[in-house]
């Protein structure tokens, strides 16, 4: 029997790389902007993340672990000078994500 390589294997209940990338881009843009409310792009990316997670029966805890993992990879977070401000922003992002997850 021949094994055909179909690229990276993705578990059926994993968040799609495209979704992760969209959240990462939206978070980075949101951090780079100087506004107090999350940008519509960030809200949309978190909404899509939450919807995908619900559809794939991914627990809210795993979604938050994934979100925080994405967060830690952002250059603005890695080189943050104001830890309290970064924590406040992350808490706001987590709250939006939780709200989106349970809204569906």
N, C-alpha and C positions, 0 to 999 in steps of 0.2 A: 504494500500500500504506500503510495506516495503522499508526502506531506507538502501541502502548498502553503507558502508563506503569504499571509493576508495582512501583514503589517502588525503593528502593536495590538496585542489582545486587550480588549476593553471589557471589563466585567459588566454584566447587564445593569447593575445598579450603581455604576460609577457615573460621576458627573462628566459630561462630554468635554473634551479639551477646548472646543470652540466656546462653550459656556464659561469655562474657567478663564480663557483668554479675554472674553468680553468683559467679565467682572474686573479682571486685572487692569485693562485699559480704562474702564470707567472710573475705577478707584484712583488710578494715577492722575487722570484728568481732573477729578474732583479735588484731589489733594493739591494740585498745582494751581487751582483757581482760588480766588479769595472771596468766597461767599459763605454765608452761614448755613444755608440750606443745601441739602444734596441736590446735585444737578439731575434733571430728568433722565439723562443717559444712565446715571448710576442707579436711580430707582428702577428703570426698565431692566437693567442687567441683573439687579437683585431679584426682581420679580421673575425673570426668566430662570434664574438659578433655583428659586424656591419652587416654581412650577415643575421644572424638570425633576427636582429632588422628590417632590410628592408623587409624580408619575412613576418614578422608579423605586418608590418605597424606601427612600433614603431617610434615615432618622434625622430629626432636627439637630441632634448632637453632632452627627457626621457632617452635616451641612456647615455648622459653625466651625468645626475643626478645619474643613476645607477653606472656608472664608478667611479664617485667621492665618492659615498657611499661605494663602494668596497675599494677604496683607503684609506678612513678614518679608515677602520677596520684593516689595515695592521700594525703589531707590529712595524716595522721600521718607519712608519709614526707617529704612536701614541707617540713614544718615540724619535722623531727626535730632534736633537740638532741644525741642520742647516736648519732653515725654508726656507731660500732663495733657497738652493739646492733642497729641497723637492718640492718647488713650481715650480722650473725650470723643474724638472723631470716630474711632473704632467702635466705641459703645453705641454711637448713633447709627453706624452702619449695621451693627449686629441687631439693634432694635428694629430697623427697617426690614432686615432679612427675616427675622422671626415673625414680624407682622405679616409679611408677604407669604411666608410658609403656611401660617395658620389661617390666612384669609381664604384659601382655596378649599 
